[in-house]
């Protein structure tokens, strides 16, 4: 497994996320809901409704 490196922040979006969203939708969520810059080098994790899938934005 390749890790993101030392000192990388990981943000977990609370609640459920529509897993049909693509990169543009996840970027919009990162900016609007999490109030973070998606190109900051952090990892953003989004969880599906059933809890068996996640999407990572890095």
C-alpha distance matrix in Angstrom:
0.0 3.8 6.3 9.8 11.6 14.4 17.2 15.8 17.7 16.5 19.4 19.8 22.7 25.0 26.6 25.8 25.0 26.3 23.4 25.6 25.2 23.6 22.4 25.9 26.5 23.4 24.5 28.0 26.8 24.9 28.2 30.7 29.4 26.9 29.0 26.2 25.6 22.8 22.4 22.1 18.4 17.7 15.4 17.7 16.9 19.6 20.3 22.4 25.7 24.7 21.7 19.5 17.9 16.5 16.3 14.6 16.6 15.2
3.8 0.0 3.8 6.8 8.6 11.9 14.6 13.2 15.6 15.0 18.1 19.2 22.1 24.8 26.7 26.1 24.9 26.3 23.5 25.6 24.7 22.7 20.9 24.3 25.2 22.1 22.6 26.2 25.4 23.2 26.1 29.0 28.0 25.4 27.1 23.9 23.0 20.2 19.4 19.1 15.3 15.1 13.4 16.2 16.3 19.3 20.7 23.1 26.6 26.2 23.1 21.3 19.1 17.1 16.1 13.7 14.9 12.8
6.3 3.8 0.0 3.8 5.5 8.5 11.1 9.6 12.0 11.7 15.1 16.5 19.7 22.4 24.7 24.5 23.6 25.5 23.2 25.5 24.2 22.6 20.5 23.6 24.3 20.9 21.2 24.7 23.6 21.1 23.9 26.8 25.6 22.7 24.3 21.2 20.6 18.2 17.5 16.6 12.9 12.2 10.8 13.9 14.3 17.7 19.4 22.2 25.7 25.6 22.2 21.0 18.9 16.4 15.5 12.6 13.6 11.3
9.8 6.8 3.8 0.0 3.8 7.1 8.7 6.6 9.3 9.6 13.1 15.2 18.2 21.2 23.8 23.8 22.7 24.7 22.6 24.8 23.0 21.2 18.6 21.4 22.3 18.9 18.6 22.1 21.3 18.4 20.9 24.0 23.2 20.1 21.3 18.0 17.1 14.9 14.0 12.9 9.2 8.8 8.2 11.8 13.1 16.7 19.1 22.1 25.6 26.1 22.8 22.1 19.6 16.5 15.0 11.6 11.6 8.6
11.6 8.6 5.5 3.8 0.0 3.8 6.5 6.2 9.7 11.2 14.9 17.4 20.6 23.5 26.4 26.8 25.9 28.1 26.2 28.5 26.5 24.8 22.1 24.6 25.5 22.1 21.5 24.9 24.0 20.9 23.1 26.2 25.4 22.0 22.9 19.5 18.7 17.1 15.8 13.9 10.4 10.4 10.8 14.5 16.1 19.8 22.2 25.4 28.8 29.2 25.8 25.2 23.0 19.9 18.6 15.1 15.0 11.8
14.4 11.9 8.5 7.1 3.8 0.0 3.8 5.7 9.0 11.2 14.9 17.7 21.1 23.7 26.9 27.8 27.3 29.8 28.3 30.8 28.7 27.3 24.5 26.8 27.5 23.9 23.2 26.2 25.1 21.8 23.8 26.8 25.8 22.2 22.9 19.6 19.2 18.3 17.2 14.6 11.7 11.2 12.2 15.7 17.4 21.2 23.5 27.0 30.2 30.6 27.1 26.9 24.9 21.9 20.8 17.4 17.2 14.3
17.2 14.6 11.1 8.7 6.5 3.8 0.0 3.8 6.4 9.5 12.8 16.0 19.2 21.8 25.2 26.4 26.0 28.8 27.7 30.2 27.9 26.6 23.8 25.6 26.1 22.5 21.6 24.3 23.1 19.6 21.3 24.2 23.1 19.4 19.9 16.7 16.7 16.4 15.5 12.4 10.2 9.3 11.1 14.3 16.4 20.2 22.7 26.4 29.4 30.2 26.8 27.1 25.1 21.7 20.6 17.1 16.5 13.8
15.8 13.2 9.6 6.6 6.2 5.7 3.8 0.0 3.8 6.5 9.9 13.1 16.2 19.1 22.3 23.3 22.6 25.2 24.1 26.5 24.1 22.8 20.0 21.9 22.4 18.8 17.9 20.8 19.6 16.2 18.2 21.1 20.1 16.6 17.3 14.0 13.8 13.0 12.4 9.7 7.1 5.7 7.3 10.7 13.0 16.8 19.5 23.1 26.2 27.3 23.9 24.2 21.9 18.5 17.0 13.5 12.7 10.1
17.7 15.6 12.0 9.3 9.7 9.0 6.4 3.8 0.0 3.8 6.6 10.0 13.0 15.7 19.2 20.5 20.0 22.9 22.3 24.9 22.5 21.7 19.1 20.7 20.6 17.0 16.3 18.7 17.1 13.7 15.7 18.3 17.0 13.3 14.3 11.4 12.1 11.7 12.2 9.5 8.0 5.0 6.3 8.6 10.9 14.5 17.2 20.9 23.8 25.1 21.9 22.7 20.5 17.0 15.8 12.6 11.9 10.3
16.5 15.0 11.7 9.6 11.2 11.2 9.5 6.5 3.8 0.0 3.8 6.6 9.9 12.6 15.9 17.0 16.7 19.7 19.0 21.8 19.7 19.3 17.2 19.1 18.5 14.8 14.9 17.2 15.1 12.2 15.0 17.2 15.3 12.0 13.9 11.5 12.7 11.6 13.0 11.1 9.5 5.9 4.7 5.9 7.4 11.0 13.5 17.2 20.1 21.3 18.1 18.9 16.9 13.4 12.6 9.7 9.9 9.4
19.4 18.1 15.1 13.1 14.9 14.9 12.8 9.9 6.6 3.8 0.0 3.8 6.5 9.3 12.6 14.0 13.9 17.1 17.1 19.9 17.7 17.9 16.1 17.5 16.3 12.7 13.0 14.7 12.1 9.5 12.4 14.0 11.8 8.5 11.0 9.4 11.5 10.7 13.1 11.7 11.2 7.4 6.2 4.8 6.1 8.9 11.5 15.2 17.8 19.5 16.6 18.1 16.0 12.6 11.9 9.7 9.8 10.5
19.8 19.2 16.5 15.2 17.4 17.7 16.0 13.1 10.0 6.6 3.8 0.0 3.8 6.1 9.2 10.7 11.1 14.6 14.7 17.9 16.2 17.1 16.1 17.6 15.8 12.3 13.7 15.0 11.8 10.3 13.6 14.4 11.6 9.2 12.6 11.8 14.2 13.1 15.9 15.1 14.5 10.8 8.5 6.0 4.8 6.4 8.2 12.0 14.3 15.9 13.0 14.9 13.2 10.1 10.3 9.4 10.6 12.3
22.7 22.1 19.7 18.2 20.6 21.1 19.2 16.2 13.0 9.9 6.5 3.8 0.0 3.8 6.5 7.9 8.2 11.8 12.8 15.8 14.0 15.5 14.9 15.9 13.5 10.4 12.2 12.7 9.1 8.6 11.8 11.8 8.6 7.3 11.1 11.3 13.9 13.0 16.4 16.1 16.2 12.8 10.7 7.3 6.1 5.4 7.3 10.5 12.3 14.8 12.6 14.9 13.2 10.4 10.4 10.3 11.1 13.7
25.0 24.8 22.4 21.2 23.5 23.7 21.8 19.1 15.7 12.6 9.3 6.1 3.8 0.0 3.8 6.8 8.7 12.5 14.0 17.2 16.0 18.1 18.1 18.9 16.1 13.5 15.5 15.4 11.6 11.8 14.6 13.7 10.1 9.5 13.3 14.3 17.3 16.6 20.1 19.7 19.8 16.3 14.2 11.0 9.2 7.8 7.9 10.5 11.2 13.6 11.7 14.8 13.9 11.9 13.0 13.5 14.8 17.4
26.6 26.7 24.7 23.8 26.4 26.9 25.2 22.3 19.2 15.9 12.6 9.2 6.5 3.8 0.0 3.8 6.8 10.2 12.3 15.4 14.8 17.5 18.3 19.0 15.7 13.8 16.5 15.9 12.2 13.4 16.2 14.8 11.3 11.9 15.6 16.9 19.7 18.8 22.3 22.4 22.6 19.2 16.8 13.3 11.0 8.5 7.3 8.6 8.3 11.0 10.0 13.4 13.0 11.8 13.2 14.8 16.3 19.4
25.8 26.1 24.5 23.8 26.8 27.8 26.4 23.3 20.5 17.0 14.0 10.7 7.9 6.8 3.8 0.0 3.8 6.8 8.8 11.9 11.9 14.9 16.2 17.2 13.8 12.3 15.5 15.1 11.8 13.6 16.5 15.3 12.5 13.4 17.0 18.1 20.3 18.8 22.3 22.9 22.9 19.8 17.0 13.5 10.8 7.3 5.5 5.4 5.2 8.5 8.3 11.3 10.4 9.8 11.2 13.6 15.3 18.8
25.0 24.9 23.6 22.7 25.9 27.3 26.0 22.6 20.0 16.7 13.9 11.1 8.2 8.7 6.8 3.8 0.0 3.8 5.9 8.7 8.2 11.1 12.7 13.5 10.2 9.0 12.4 12.2 9.2 11.5 14.4 13.6 11.4 12.6 15.9 16.7 18.3 16.4 19.9 21.1 21.1 18.5 15.7 12.1 9.9 6.1 5.8 5.3 6.7 10.2 10.0 12.1 10.1 9.0 9.2 11.7 12.9 16.6
26.3 26.3 25.5 24.7 28.1 29.8 28.8 25.2 22.9 19.7 17.1 14.6 11.8 12.5 10.2 6.8 3.8 0.0 3.8 5.4 6.0 9.5 12.0 12.8 9.4 9.5 13.1 12.7 10.7 13.5 16.1 15.2 13.8 15.5 18.4 19.1 20.3 18.1 21.3 23.1 23.0 20.8 18.0 14.6 12.6 8.9 8.4 6.4 7.4 10.6 11.5 12.8 10.7 10.3 10.2 13.2 14.2 18.1
23.4 23.5 23.2 22.6 26.2 28.3 27.7 24.1 22.3 19.0 17.1 14.7 12.8 14.0 12.3 8.8 5.9 3.8 0.0 3.8 5.3 7.9 10.6 12.4 9.9 9.5 13.3 13.8 12.3 14.4 17.4 17.3 16.0 17.0 20.0 19.9 20.6 17.8 20.7 22.6 22.0 20.0 16.9 13.9 11.6 8.4 7.9 5.8 8.2 10.3 10.8 11.0 8.2 8.1 7.7 11.1 12.6 16.4
25.6 25.6 25.5 24.8 28.5 30.8 30.2 26.5 24.9 21.8 19.9 17.9 15.8 17.2 15.4 11.9 8.7 5.4 3.8 0.0 3.8 6.4 10.0 11.2 9.0 10.0 13.4 13.7 13.1 15.6 18.1 17.9 17.4 18.8 21.3 21.3 21.6 18.7 21.4 23.8 23.5 22.0 19.1 16.3 14.6 11.6 11.7 9.5 11.2 13.4 14.4 14.3 11.5 11.5 10.4 13.4 14.2 17.8
25.2 24.7 24.2 23.0 26.5 28.7 27.9 24.1 22.5 19.7 17.7 16.2 14.0 16.0 14.8 11.9 8.2 6.0 5.3 3.8 0.0 3.8 6.8 7.6 5.2 6.5 9.7 10.0 9.8 12.2 14.5 14.6 14.5 15.9 18.0 18.0 18.0 15.3 18.0 20.5 20.5 19.2 16.8 13.9 13.0 10.4 11.6 10.6 12.8 15.5 15.8 16.1 12.9 11.7 9.6 11.8 11.7 15.3
23.6 22.7 22.6 21.2 24.8 27.3 26.6 22.8 21.7 19.3 17.9 17.1 15.5 18.1 17.5 14.9 11.1 9.5 7.9 6.4 3.8 0.0 3.8 5.5 5.3 6.3 8.7 10.1 10.8 12.4 14.5 15.5 16.0 16.8 18.5 17.7 17.0 13.8 15.9 18.8 18.6 17.9 15.7 13.5 13.3 11.6 13.5 13.1 15.8 18.1 17.9 17.7 14.1 12.5 9.5 10.9 10.1 13.3
22.4 20.9 20.5 18.6 22.1 24.5 23.8 20.0 19.1 17.2 16.1 16.1 14.9 18.1 18.3 16.2 12.7 12.0 10.6 10.0 6.8 3.8 0.0 3.8 5.5 5.2 6.1 8.6 9.9 10.4 12.4 14.2 15.1 15.2 16.4 15.1 13.9 10.5 12.2 15.3 15.2 14.9 13.2 11.5 12.3 11.6 14.3 14.9 18.0 20.3 19.5 19.3 15.6 13.2 9.6 9.6 7.7 10.3
25.9 24.3 23.6 21.4 24.6 26.8 25.6 21.9 20.7 19.1 17.5 17.6 15.9 18.9 19.0 17.2 13.5 12.8 12.4 11.2 7.6 5.5 3.8 0.0 3.8 5.5 5.1 6.2 8.7 9.9 10.7 12.2 13.9 14.7 15.3 14.5 13.2 10.5 12.4 15.7 16.5 16.4 15.3 13.4 14.5 13.5 16.4 16.8 19.5 22.3 21.7 22.0 18.5 16.1 12.8 12.8 10.4 12.8
26.5 25.2 24.3 22.3 25.5 27.5 26.1 22.4 20.6 18.5 16.3 15.8 13.5 16.1 15.7 13.8 10.2 9.4 9.9 9.0 5.2 5.3 5.5 3.8 0.0 3.8 5.4 5.1 6.3 8.7 10.0 10.4 11.5 12.9 14.1 14.1 13.8 11.5 14.3 17.0 17.8 16.9 15.4 12.7 13.2 11.4 13.8 14.0 16.3 19.4 19.1 19.9 16.6 14.4 11.6 12.4 10.7 13.9
23.4 22.1 20.9 18.9 22.1 23.9 22.5 18.8 17.0 14.8 12.7 12.3 10.4 13.5 13.8 12.3 9.0 9.5 9.5 10.0 6.5 6.3 5.2 5.5 3.8 0.0 3.8 5.3 5.0 6.1 8.7 9.9 10.1 10.5 12.2 11.6 11.6 9.0 12.0 14.3 14.8 13.5 11.7 8.9 9.5 8.3 11.4 12.5 15.2 18.1 17.1 17.9 14.6 11.8 8.9 9.0 7.4 10.7
24.5 22.6 21.2 18.6 21.5 23.2 21.6 17.9 16.3 14.9 13.0 13.7 12.2 15.5 16.5 15.5 12.4 13.1 13.3 13.4 9.7 8.7 6.1 5.1 5.4 3.8 0.0 3.8 5.4 5.0 6.3 8.6 10.0 10.0 10.5 9.5 8.6 6.1 9.1 11.6 12.8 12.2 11.6 9.4 11.4 11.1 14.6 16.1 18.9 21.8 20.6 21.4 18.0 14.9 11.8 10.8 7.9 10.2
28.0 26.2 24.7 22.1 24.9 26.2 24.3 20.8 18.7 17.2 14.7 15.0 12.7 15.4 15.9 15.1 12.2 12.7 13.8 13.7 10.0 10.1 8.6 6.2 5.1 5.3 3.8 0.0 3.8 5.4 5.2 5.9 8.1 9.4 9.7 10.0 9.9 8.7 11.9 14.2 16.0 15.1 14.6 12.0 13.6 12.5 15.6 16.7 18.9 22.1 21.4 22.7 19.6 16.8 14.1 13.8 11.4 13.8
26.8 25.4 23.6 21.3 24.0 25.1 23.1 19.6 17.1 15.1 12.1 11.8 9.1 11.6 12.2 11.8 9.2 10.7 12.3 13.1 9.8 10.8 9.9 8.7 6.3 5.0 5.4 3.8 0.0 3.8 5.4 5.2 5.3 6.8 8.4 9.2 10.4 9.4 13.1 14.6 16.0 14.3 13.3 10.0 11.0 9.7 12.6 14.0 15.9 19.3 18.4 20.1 17.3 14.5 12.4 12.4 10.8 13.6
24.9 23.2 21.1 18.4 20.9 21.8 19.6 16.2 13.7 12.2 9.5 10.3 8.6 11.8 13.4 13.6 11.5 13.5 14.4 15.6 12.2 12.4 10.4 9.9 8.7 6.1 5.0 5.4 3.8 0.0 3.8 5.8 5.9 5.0 6.2 5.8 7.0 6.2 10.0 11.0 12.6 10.8 10.4 7.6 9.8 9.8 13.3 15.5 17.9 20.9 19.3 20.9 18.0 14.7 12.4 11.2 9.1 11.1
28.2 26.1 23.9 20.9 23.1 23.8 21.3 18.2 15.7 15.0 12.4 13.6 11.8 14.6 16.2 16.5 14.4 16.1 17.4 18.1 14.5 14.5 12.4 10.7 10.0 8.7 6.3 5.2 5.4 3.8 0.0 3.8 6.0 6.0 4.8 5.3 6.1 6.9 10.2 11.3 13.8 12.7 13.3 11.0 13.5 13.5 16.9 18.9 21.0 24.2 22.9 24.6 21.7 18.5 16.0 14.8 12.2 13.7
30.7 29.0 26.8 24.0 26.2 26.8 24.2 21.1 18.3 17.2 14.0 14.4 11.8 13.7 14.8 15.3 13.6 15.2 17.3 17.9 14.6 15.5 14.2 12.2 10.4 9.9 8.6 5.9 5.2 5.8 3.8 0.0 3.8 6.0 5.5 7.9 9.7 10.6 14.0 14.9 17.4 15.9 16.0 13.2 14.9 14.1 16.9 18.5 20.0 23.5 22.6 24.7 22.1 19.3 17.3 16.8 14.7 16.8
29.4 28.0 25.6 23.2 25.4 25.8 23.1 20.1 17.0 15.3 11.8 11.6 8.6 10.1 11.3 12.5 11.4 13.8 16.0 17.4 14.5 16.0 15.1 13.9 11.5 10.1 10.0 8.1 5.3 5.9 6.0 3.8 0.0 3.8 5.5 8.3 11.0 11.6 15.3 15.7 17.6 15.4 15.0 11.8 12.9 11.9 14.3 16.2 17.4 20.8 19.7 22.2 20.0 17.3 16.0 15.6 14.3 16.7
26.9 25.4 22.7 20.1 22.0 22.2 19.4 16.6 13.3 12.0 8.5 9.2 7.3 9.5 11.9 13.4 12.6 15.5 17.0 18.8 15.9 16.8 15.2 14.7 12.9 10.5 10.0 9.4 6.8 5.0 6.0 6.0 3.8 0.0 3.8 5.5 8.8 9.7 13.2 12.8 14.6 12.1 12.1 9.3 11.0 11.1 14.0 16.6 18.4 21.4 19.6 21.9 19.6 16.5 15.1 14.0 12.7 14.4
29.0 27.1 24.3 21.3 22.9 22.9 19.9 17.3 14.3 13.9 11.0 12.6 11.1 13.3 15.6 17.0 15.9 18.4 20.0 21.3 18.0 18.5 16.4 15.3 14.1 12.2 10.5 9.7 8.4 6.2 4.8 5.5 5.5 3.8 0.0 3.8 7.0 9.2 12.3 11.8 14.5 12.7 13.7 11.7 14.1 14.5 17.6 20.2 22.0 25.1 23.4 25.5 23.1 19.8 18.0 16.5 14.4 15.5
26.2 23.9 21.2 18.0 19.5 19.6 16.7 14.0 11.4 11.5 9.4 11.8 11.3 14.3 16.9 18.1 16.7 19.1 19.9 21.3 18.0 17.7 15.1 14.5 14.1 11.6 9.5 10.0 9.2 5.8 5.3 7.9 8.3 5.5 3.8 0.0 3.8 6.2 8.9 8.0 10.7 9.2 10.8 9.5 12.7 14.0 17.5 20.3 22.7 25.5 23.4 25.1 22.4 18.8 16.7 14.5 12.0 12.4
25.6 23.0 20.6 17.1 18.7 19.2 16.7 13.8 12.1 12.7 11.5 14.2 13.9 17.3 19.7 20.3 18.3 20.3 20.6 21.6 18.0 17.0 13.9 13.2 13.8 11.6 8.6 9.9 10.4 7.0 6.1 9.7 11.0 8.8 7.0 3.8 0.0 3.8 5.5 5.5 8.7 8.7 10.7 10.3 13.9 15.4 19.2 21.8 24.5 27.3 25.2 26.4 23.4 19.8 17.0 14.5 11.4 11.1
22.8 20.2 18.2 14.9 17.1 18.3 16.4 13.0 11.7 11.6 10.7 13.1 13.0 16.6 18.8 18.8 16.4 18.1 17.8 18.7 15.3 13.8 10.5 10.5 11.5 9.0 6.1 8.7 9.4 6.2 6.9 10.6 11.6 9.7 9.2 6.2 3.8 0.0 3.8 5.6 7.4 7.3 8.5 8.1 11.6 13.1 17.0 19.5 22.5 25.0 23.0 23.8 20.5 16.9 13.9 11.3 7.8 7.7
22.4 19.4 17.5 14.0 15.8 17.2 15.5 12.4 12.2 13.0 13.1 15.9 16.4 20.1 22.3 22.3 19.9 21.3 20.7 21.4 18.0 15.9 12.2 12.4 14.3 12.0 9.1 11.9 13.1 10.0 10.2 14.0 15.3 13.2 12.3 8.9 5.5 3.8 0.0 3.8 5.5 7.5 9.5 10.5 14.1 16.2 20.0 22.5 25.7 28.0 25.9 26.3 22.9 19.3 16.1 13.0 9.4 7.8
22.1 19.1 16.6 12.9 13.9 14.6 12.4 9.7 9.5 11.1 11.7 15.1 16.1 19.7 22.4 22.9 21.1 23.1 22.6 23.8 20.5 18.8 15.3 15.7 17.0 14.3 11.6 14.2 14.6 11.0 11.3 14.9 15.7 12.8 11.8 8.0 5.5 5.6 3.8 0.0 3.8 5.6 8.8 10.4 14.2 16.8 20.5 23.5 26.7 28.8 26.3 27.0 23.8 20.1 17.3 14.0 10.9 8.8
18.4 15.3 12.9 9.2 10.4 11.7 10.2 7.1 8.0 9.5 11.2 14.5 16.2 19.8 22.6 22.9 21.1 23.0 22.0 23.5 20.5 18.6 15.2 16.5 17.8 14.8 12.8 16.0 16.0 12.6 13.8 17.4 17.6 14.6 14.5 10.7 8.7 7.4 5.5 3.8 0.0 3.8 6.7 9.5 13.0 16.1 19.6 22.7 26.1 27.8 25.0 25.2 22.2 18.5 15.8 12.2 9.5 6.5
17.7 15.1 12.2 8.8 10.4 11.2 9.3 5.7 5.0 5.9 7.4 10.8 12.8 16.3 19.2 19.8 18.5 20.8 20.0 22.0 19.2 17.9 14.9 16.4 16.9 13.5 12.2 15.1 14.3 10.8 12.7 15.9 15.4 12.1 12.7 9.2 8.7 7.3 7.5 5.6 3.8 0.0 3.8 6.5 9.9 13.2 16.6 19.9 23.2 24.8 21.9 22.5 19.6 15.9 13.7 10.2 8.3 6.2
15.4 13.4 10.8 8.2 10.8 12.2 11.1 7.3 6.3 4.7 6.2 8.5 10.7 14.2 16.8 17.0 15.7 18.0 16.9 19.1 16.8 15.7 13.2 15.3 15.4 11.7 11.6 14.6 13.3 10.4 13.3 16.0 15.0 12.1 13.7 10.8 10.7 8.5 9.5 8.8 6.7 3.8 0.0 3.8 6.5 10.0 13.3 16.5 19.9 21.3 18.4 18.7 15.9 12.2 10.2 6.6 5.7 4.7
17.7 16.2 13.9 11.8 14.5 15.7 14.3 10.7 8.6 5.9 4.8 6.0 7.3 11.0 13.3 13.5 12.1 14.6 13.9 16.3 13.9 13.5 11.5 13.4 12.7 8.9 9.4 12.0 10.0 7.6 11.0 13.2 11.8 9.3 11.7 9.5 10.3 8.1 10.5 10.4 9.5 6.5 3.8 0.0 3.8 6.7 10.2 13.5 16.7 18.5 15.9 16.7 13.9 10.1 8.2 5.5 5.0 6.5
16.9 16.3 14.3 13.1 16.1 17.4 16.4 13.0 10.9 7.4 6.1 4.8 6.1 9.2 11.0 10.8 9.9 12.6 11.6 14.6 13.0 13.3 12.3 14.5 13.2 9.5 11.4 13.6 11.0 9.8 13.5 14.9 12.9 11.0 14.1 12.7 13.9 11.6 14.1 14.2 13.0 9.9 6.5 3.8 0.0 3.8 6.7 10.2 13.4 14.9 12.1 13.0 10.3 6.6 5.8 4.6 6.5 8.9
19.6 19.3 17.7 16.7 19.8 21.2 20.2 16.8 14.5 11.0 8.9 6.4 5.4 7.8 8.5 7.3 6.1 8.9 8.4 11.6 10.4 11.6 11.6 13.5 11.4 8.3 11.1 12.5 9.7 9.8 13.5 14.1 11.9 11.1 14.5 14.0 15.4 13.1 16.2 16.8 16.1 13.2 10.0 6.7 3.8 0.0 3.8 6.8 10.0 12.0 9.9 11.2 8.6 5.4 5.2 6.4 8.3 11.6
20.3 20.7 19.4 19.1 22.2 23.5 22.7 19.5 17.2 13.5 11.5 8.2 7.3 7.9 7.3 5.5 5.8 8.4 7.9 11.7 11.6 13.5 14.3 16.4 13.8 11.4 14.6 15.6 12.6 13.3 16.9 16.9 14.3 14.0 17.6 17.5 19.2 17.0 20.0 20.5 19.6 16.6 13.3 10.2 6.7 3.8 0.0 3.8 6.7 8.3 6.1 7.9 6.1 4.5 6.7 9.0 11.7 14.9
22.4 23.1 22.2 22.1 25.4 27.0 26.4 23.1 20.9 17.2 15.2 12.0 10.5 10.5 8.6 5.4 5.3 6.4 5.8 9.5 10.6 13.1 14.9 16.8 14.0 12.5 16.1 16.7 14.0 15.5 18.9 18.5 16.2 16.6 20.2 20.3 21.8 19.5 22.5 23.5 22.7 19.9 16.5 13.5 10.2 6.8 3.8 0.0 3.8 5.7 5.2 6.8 5.4 6.0 8.2 11.4 14.0 17.5
25.7 26.6 25.7 25.6 28.8 30.2 29.4 26.2 23.8 20.1 17.8 14.3 12.3 11.2 8.3 5.2 6.7 7.4 8.2 11.2 12.8 15.8 18.0 19.5 16.3 15.2 18.9 18.9 15.9 17.9 21.0 20.0 17.4 18.4 22.0 22.7 24.5 22.5 25.7 26.7 26.1 23.2 19.9 16.7 13.4 10.0 6.7 3.8 0.0 3.8 5.5 8.0 8.3 9.6 12.0 15.2 17.6 21.1
24.7 26.2 25.6 26.1 29.2 30.6 30.2 27.3 25.1 21.3 19.5 15.9 14.8 13.6 11.0 8.5 10.2 10.6 10.3 13.4 15.5 18.1 20.3 22.3 19.4 18.1 21.8 22.1 19.3 20.9 24.2 23.5 20.8 21.4 25.1 25.5 27.3 25.0 28.0 28.8 27.8 24.8 21.3 18.5 14.9 12.0 8.3 5.7 3.8 0.0 3.8 5.5 7.4 10.0 13.1 16.3 19.3 22.6
21.7 23.1 22.2 22.8 25.8 27.1 26.8 23.9 21.9 18.1 16.6 13.0 12.6 11.7 10.0 8.3 10.0 11.5 10.8 14.4 15.8 17.9 19.5 21.7 19.1 17.1 20.6 21.4 18.4 19.3 22.9 22.6 19.7 19.6 23.4 23.4 25.2 23.0 25.9 26.3 25.0 21.9 18.4 15.9 12.1 9.9 6.1 5.2 5.5 3.8 0.0 3.8 5.7 7.5 11.1 13.9 17.1 20.1
19.5 21.3 21.0 22.1 25.2 26.9 27.1 24.2 22.7 18.9 18.1 14.9 14.9 14.8 13.4 11.3 12.1 12.8 11.0 14.3 16.1 17.7 19.3 22.0 19.9 17.9 21.4 22.7 20.1 20.9 24.6 24.7 22.2 21.9 25.5 25.1 26.4 23.8 26.3 27.0 25.2 22.5 18.7 16.7 13.0 11.2 7.9 6.8 8.0 5.5 3.8 0.0 3.8 7.0 10.6 13.5 17.1 19.8
17.9 19.1 18.9 19.6 23.0 24.9 25.1 21.9 20.5 16.9 16.0 13.2 13.2 13.9 13.0 10.4 10.1 10.7 8.2 11.5 12.9 14.1 15.6 18.5 16.6 14.6 18.0 19.6 17.3 18.0 21.7 22.1 20.0 19.6 23.1 22.4 23.4 20.5 22.9 23.8 22.2 19.6 15.9 13.9 10.3 8.6 6.1 5.4 8.3 7.4 5.7 3.8 0.0 3.8 6.9 10.1 13.6 16.4
16.5 17.1 16.4 16.5 19.9 21.9 21.7 18.5 17.0 13.4 12.6 10.1 10.4 11.9 11.8 9.8 9.0 10.3 8.1 11.5 11.7 12.5 13.2 16.1 14.4 11.8 14.9 16.8 14.5 14.7 18.5 19.3 17.3 16.5 19.8 18.8 19.8 16.9 19.3 20.1 18.5 15.9 12.2 10.1 6.6 5.4 4.5 6.0 9.6 10.0 7.5 7.0 3.8 0.0 3.8 6.6 10.0 12.9
16.3 16.1 15.5 15.0 18.6 20.8 20.6 17.0 15.8 12.6 11.9 10.3 10.4 13.0 13.2 11.2 9.2 10.2 7.7 10.4 9.6 9.5 9.6 12.8 11.6 8.9 11.8 14.1 12.4 12.4 16.0 17.3 16.0 15.1 18.0 16.7 17.0 13.9 16.1 17.3 15.8 13.7 10.2 8.2 5.8 5.2 6.7 8.2 12.0 13.1 11.1 10.6 6.9 3.8 0.0 3.8 6.7 9.9
14.6 13.7 12.6 11.6 15.1 17.4 17.1 13.5 12.6 9.7 9.7 9.4 10.3 13.5 14.8 13.6 11.7 13.2 11.1 13.4 11.8 10.9 9.6 12.8 12.4 9.0 10.8 13.8 12.4 11.2 14.8 16.8 15.6 14.0 16.5 14.5 14.5 11.3 13.0 14.0 12.2 10.2 6.6 5.5 4.6 6.4 9.0 11.4 15.2 16.3 13.9 13.5 10.1 6.6 3.8 0.0 3.8 6.3
16.6 14.9 13.6 11.6 15.0 17.2 16.5 12.7 11.9 9.9 9.8 10.6 11.1 14.8 16.3 15.3 12.9 14.2 12.6 14.2 11.7 10.1 7.7 10.4 10.7 7.4 7.9 11.4 10.8 9.1 12.2 14.7 14.3 12.7 14.4 12.0 11.4 7.8 9.4 10.9 9.5 8.3 5.7 5.0 6.5 8.3 11.7 14.0 17.6 19.3 17.1 17.1 13.6 10.0 6.7 3.8 0.0 3.8
15.2 12.8 11.3 8.6 11.8 14.3 13.8 10.1 10.3 9.4 10.5 12.3 13.7 17.4 19.4 18.8 16.6 18.1 16.4 17.8 15.3 13.3 10.3 12.8 13.9 10.7 10.2 13.8 13.6 11.1 13.7 16.8 16.7 14.4 15.5 12.4 11.1 7.7 7.8 8.8 6.5 6.2 4.7 6.5 8.9 11.6 14.9 17.5 21.1 22.6 20.1 19.8 16.4 12.9 9.9 6.3 3.8 0.0
